[in-house]
Amino acid sequence: MFDFLKVKNDKKKPARPKVMGNPAKAASKGTVKIDKFVFNIREINDKGFILDPYDRDIVVSGQRFRFEINANYDNKQINGRAEAIVTKIVDNALAAAFLTKFF
């Protein structure tokens, strides 16, 4: 009577391989400490850095902040305190531009 309800789908979707984390995100280039919280640096260059994951509400976009940095950049070890400004916070990542010159 209700044969249209008995639809069988014999086509199976191919199994997707399981990916355990993103290898690009796994490599940390150092750490930044804001207040008492420590974050991993995903990318760093002459102008600023990207923290990933950034899962706190310590600073907001456009805010200046002070931090301690311990990073490797351009075959140099960077240690010290500095000041930066938050340029963007998206998808649990924070981008900031240096206000203090390191290089």
C-alpha positions as CSV (number, residue, x, y, z in Angstrom):
1,M,0.0,0.0,0.0
2,F,2.7,2.6,1.0
3,D,5.5,1.2,-1.1
4,F,7.0,4.7,-1.6
5,L,8.0,4.7,2.1
6,K,10.2,1.6,1.6
7,V,12.9,3.3,-0.3
8,K,16.2,1.5,-0.1
9,N,19.5,3.2,-0.8
10,D,22.0,0.6,-1.9
11,K,24.6,3.1,-2.8
12,K,26.9,3.6,0.1
13,K,29.1,6.7,0.5
14,P,32.8,6.0,0.5
15,A,34.4,6.1,3.9
16,R,36.4,9.3,4.6
17,P,39.8,8.9,6.1
18,K,40.2,10.2,9.6
19,V,42.4,13.2,9.9
20,M,43.9,13.7,13.4
21,G,44.5,17.4,13.6
22,N,46.0,19.9,11.2
23,P,49.7,19.5,10.8
24,A,50.1,23.2,10.0
25,K,48.5,24.1,13.3
26,A,50.5,21.6,15.2
27,A,53.9,23.3,14.7
28,S,54.2,26.1,17.2
29,K,56.7,28.9,16.6
30,G,56.7,30.0,20.2
31,T,54.5,31.4,22.9
32,V,52.9,34.7,23.9
33,K,51.9,35.3,27.5
34,I,49.1,37.8,28.0
35,D,48.3,38.4,31.7
36,K,48.6,34.9,33.1
37,F,47.5,33.1,29.9
38,V,49.9,31.5,27.5
39,F,49.1,31.1,23.8
40,N,50.8,29.3,20.9
41,I,52.1,31.4,18.0
42,R,51.0,29.9,14.7
43,E,52.7,32.5,12.4
44,I,55.1,35.3,13.1
45,N,56.8,37.9,10.9
46,D,58.3,41.4,11.1
47,K,54.9,43.1,11.5
48,G,53.1,40.8,14.0
49,F,51.9,37.4,14.8
50,I,48.8,35.0,14.8
51,L,47.9,33.2,18.0
52,D,46.0,29.9,17.4
53,P,44.0,28.7,19.4
54,Y,42.9,31.9,21.1
55,D,40.0,30.8,23.3
56,R,39.9,33.6,25.9
57,D,38.2,37.0,26.1
58,I,41.2,38.9,27.4
59,V,41.5,41.5,24.6
60,V,39.2,42.7,21.8
61,S,39.8,43.9,18.3
62,G,41.5,47.3,18.2
63,Q,42.9,47.0,21.7
64,R,46.5,47.7,22.6
65,F,48.0,45.1,25.0
66,R,51.3,44.2,26.6
67,F,52.7,40.7,26.4
68,E,55.8,38.5,27.0
69,I,57.1,36.6,23.9
70,N,59.3,33.6,23.5
71,A,59.6,32.7,19.9
72,N,61.9,31.6,17.0
73,Y,61.8,33.8,13.9
74,D,64.3,33.9,11.1
75,N,66.8,31.7,12.9
76,K,66.7,34.1,15.9
77,Q,65.4,33.6,19.4
78,I,63.1,36.4,20.5
79,N,62.5,36.8,24.2
80,G,61.1,39.8,26.0
81,R,58.2,42.1,26.6
82,A,56.5,44.2,24.0
83,E,53.3,45.9,23.0
84,A,50.9,45.1,20.2
85,I,47.5,46.0,18.8
86,V,44.8,43.4,18.0
87,T,43.9,43.6,14.3
88,K,41.5,40.7,14.0
89,I,39.9,37.8,16.0
90,V,38.3,35.1,13.9
91,D,37.7,31.4,14.3
92,N,39.6,31.0,17.6
93,A,42.6,32.9,16.2
94,L,44.0,36.3,17.1
95,A,46.1,38.5,14.8
96,A,48.1,41.3,16.2
97,A,50.5,43.9,14.9
98,F,53.7,44.9,16.8
99,L,53.9,48.4,18.3
100,T,57.4,47.6,19.6
101,K,60.3,46.9,17.2
102,F,62.1,43.6,17.7
103,F,64.0,43.3,14.5
